[in-house]
Amino acid sequence: MDKLKRTIQKASGIIAPLAHSLAVTTMNSTCFLFTNQPTPPKQMDKYRKFSKHD
């Protein structure tokens, strides 16, 4: 059980920054499928590189 816990802790140290960098990178791109364009959370607006056109 301790080995599993240590493995999960090590993986979370890699996965969390990776997920954050992926979110920041994709904040300024659009989905290639026009039907699957989800609305990003308001907290991600600070990572936009261009103004938002509503």
C-alpha positions as CSV (number, residue, x, y, z in Angstrom):
1,M,0.0,0.0,0.0
2,D,2.8,2.4,0.8
3,K,4.5,1.7,-2.6
4,L,1.2,2.6,-4.4
5,K,0.9,5.8,-2.3
6,R,4.4,6.8,-3.2
7,T,3.9,6.1,-6.9
8,I,0.7,8.2,-6.9
9,Q,2.4,11.1,-5.2
10,K,5.3,11.0,-7.7
11,A,2.9,10.8,-10.6
12,S,0.8,13.7,-9.3
13,G,3.9,15.9,-9.2
14,I,4.2,15.4,-13.0
15,I,0.6,15.3,-14.0
16,A,-0.6,18.5,-12.3
17,P,2.0,20.8,-14.1
18,L,1.4,19.0,-17.3
19,A,-2.3,19.5,-17.1
20,H,-1.8,23.2,-16.3
21,S,0.5,23.8,-19.2
22,L,-1.9,22.0,-21.6
23,A,-4.8,24.2,-20.4
24,V,-2.7,27.4,-20.9
25,T,-1.6,26.2,-24.3
26,T,-5.1,25.3,-25.6
27,M,-6.7,28.5,-24.1
28,N,-5.9,30.4,-27.3
29,S,-6.9,27.7,-29.8
30,T,-10.2,26.5,-31.1
31,C,-11.5,23.1,-31.6
32,F,-11.4,21.8,-35.1
33,L,-14.9,20.4,-34.7
34,F,-17.3,23.3,-34.6
35,T,-19.9,21.2,-32.6
36,N,-17.5,20.6,-29.8
37,Q,-16.4,24.1,-28.7
38,P,-16.9,24.0,-24.9
39,T,-17.0,27.3,-22.9
40,P,-13.8,27.6,-20.8
41,P,-14.1,28.5,-17.1
42,K,-13.9,32.3,-16.2
43,Q,-10.6,31.6,-14.3
44,M,-8.8,30.8,-17.6
45,D,-9.5,34.3,-19.0
46,K,-6.2,35.6,-17.5
47,Y,-4.3,33.3,-19.8
48,R,-5.7,34.7,-23.0
49,K,-3.2,36.2,-25.3
50,F,-5.9,38.2,-27.3
51,S,-9.0,40.0,-26.4
52,K,-12.3,38.1,-26.1
53,H,-14.8,39.0,-28.8
54,D,-18.4,38.3,-27.6
